């Protein structure tokens, strides 16, 4: 499973951020790693023109599954906890999608 991390111009995409996001996603999606070929992470600061807000950061995750359409989820939070929320949503979506396929 390859993880590609993209940030907007308002978020510093440094090595520490990349390591933290990659570690979190590998832990959250480990049981799906054989089915997922790539996960694209898009981090953005939704209201960078203002100081800060309640849902300041947005994380969009797109999981590409072998032989299936990509699954995309997003989550907004005050900090980079948006990655945690998006990872949980992606796990539920993968459970649902792969569970339905297993029932066939």
Secondary structure, DSSP 8 states (H G I E B T S, - for coil): -EEEEEE-TTS---HHHHHHHHHHHHHHHGGGTTTEEEEEEEEEETTTTSS--TT-EEEEEEEEETTS--EEEEEEESSTTHHHHHHHHHHHHHHHHHHHHHH-
